[in-house]
Every structure is written in C-alpha cells, then in structure tokens.
Amino acid sequence: MLRTTIVCCLALAASASSVPLAAETPIPTAVIADPPPDPAHIPRMIVAPMPTGGIAIPAMFYTAADSGKHPTMVMFTGMPGAEMNSDLIYAVRRAGWNVVAFHYRGSWGSGGEFSLTHCIEDGAAAVAWLRNPTPDVAPFVDPDRIVLAGHSFGGWLAAYTAAHDPKVMGAAMISAADMAAPPDTPRADLVKYLDGWVHVGGMQLLNAKADDLATEALRDGASWDLSKMTDGLAGHRLLVITANDGLGPSADAVATAVSAKPDARVTKVHFETNHGYNDKRIALAGALVTWLQGLPGPR
C-alpha cells in the first residue's frame, strides 16, 4: 500500500497453475447459519496474553464450537486497526476453526511501541504462540494446522509471515497492501500518507510518529516487497482476493509470479467493490470459508 497508495495520491490472469474461484461460488452454510445447539460445547472468546517483543499483548482467541483441537486462523488487521473483520472471524469459527485476532504493539491498547518492524515481529509471535500455546488456549489448538489471513496491511503481513515460515498451511491475502516503498519516494508525501495512520479519525497509534514510520519505510521498504518472496510463498496454499481499490495489480502480480512456480497452489477471487468490501461481506466470507474448507485435514 505504501508504493501503490503513494503513486495513486501523486497521480490521483492468473497463470495455468492458479485456480480462479468464482465470486458467485455458493455460500457455505457456516457463513449464513448458526451451528446446531450444543450446550456442552458453546464456543467462546478467550482474552489471553500473547508474548511478543518481551511483553505480552492481549489476543482474542475464538474457540471452535466443539471439543478437541482444531485448526487455527490468525486474522491480521489493517491500519490503523479499526476494522476487525468480526464477520469473517465468526464465519470461520462456525466452519470449525479457532481464530486469533489482536492489535499490534502500541495500537488500540496493546502495550509497547508501535512500528512496522514490530508488526512483523508480532505476526511471527502469533504463530510461535500457537505452536507452543499457553494453558488457557492449548486444549483447542492443533499446532500443525495454522493459517494466516488479513486485510489490507494485514493481508500483506499474512503473506510476509507465510513467506518466512514454511510450516504454516497457507495465507489469505484480502486486498493485500503493497508495502514496498521505493527509495525515491518523496519523504514529504510518505509522511503525509502515514500521518493518516497515526491520526485518522482521532485514533492514534501509541507512541507512533509519522516521521519515524517514514524513516523506517524508506530504510526497510525494499525488503518488504512480496514480489521478492515468491519462492517462500510458493510453498503455501494462497488465497488472493482483490477489489476495485487500486491494490489489485500488485496482488495479481504476486499471484501470477507464485503461480509460475512448480506445484504452486494459488486461488484468485475478484469482487467488484471497494476496499472495505462493504457490499460484498457475505460473498467475501464465503470465499474465505470455501478456501479454508478445501485445505488438507489433520495429518
């Protein structure tokens, strides 16, 4: 989003190995109906401490409806994190998955200092926590079945984390941001854009300054380019969902490059809607749940 959004502000076909998932795919029952009542196993949300960067931040752990260990999806938020995608979380849980959601360090009450690097560390920490879960969530977690998903910045982070972790099952990129800020990006434009993250709607990221985030992006942005991580991404099942928000070309380019790799498994869906999928929420949840239901079962 750094590269794509800045360019937009200044200016105001998958390959054979990718699988298109039609936007009109039948909606899974889990998206539109509650499961049969089971008073002995009512799902719940556990607020649990998730270790990251030497501190613990609160994670919302949504348990699947029945007993035993289940696969778990980590849902990464966009920026600044106002949209939690709760409808997707509940649909995925009704489909038999645990879901973890959290706010990155230094945002929305999570302790610590906010930075883009810390967000990356928090993403890896969430996976590490599920592989070695604390007692409050351990009874529910199958540590070998972890999937990452996210919207916007979170979609980029899901892909970035998967590219660096060969053991996760897959990643779902929903309007994934393009975080690779070109080194020649005018600093003033980058600061102005990032100031929107810090102050949008009066919601501040704790301890964050747009100038510091710009310095970080200009210094490290080249290493955040998903197009350079296609080998790592090709080892995973990928779901790439796009909308009419200007982010489709960068996501499509990544999907096409990954699809060209041997044994790649990329599913692509496009919706004629805006960045928030505001008139396609049920269809969006259907695409995500359908993809999850197609993943391999327990070993």
Secondary structure as UniProt FT lines:
FT   HELIX           2..11
FT   TURN            16..17
FT   STRAND          18..20
FT   TURN            23..24
FT   HELIX           29..32
FT   HELIX           39..41
FT   STRAND          45..52
FT   TURN            53..54
FT   STRAND          55..62
FT   STRAND          70..76
FT   HELIX           86..94
FT   TURN            95..96
FT   STRAND          98..102
FT   TURN            105..106
FT   TURN            108..109
FT   HELIX           116..131
FT   TURN            135..137
FT   HELIX           138..140
FT   STRAND          141..151
FT   HELIX           153..163
FT   TURN            166..167
FT   STRAND          170..174
FT   TURN            183..184
FT   HELIX           187..199
FT   HELIX           200..202
FT   TURN            206..207
FT   HELIX           210..220
FT   HELIX           221..224
FT   HELIX           226..228
FT   HELIX           230..233
FT   TURN            234..235
FT   STRAND          237..242
FT   HELIX           248..259
FT   TURN            262..263
FT   STRAND          265..270
FT   TURN            275..276
FT   TURN            278..279
FT   HELIX           281..293
//
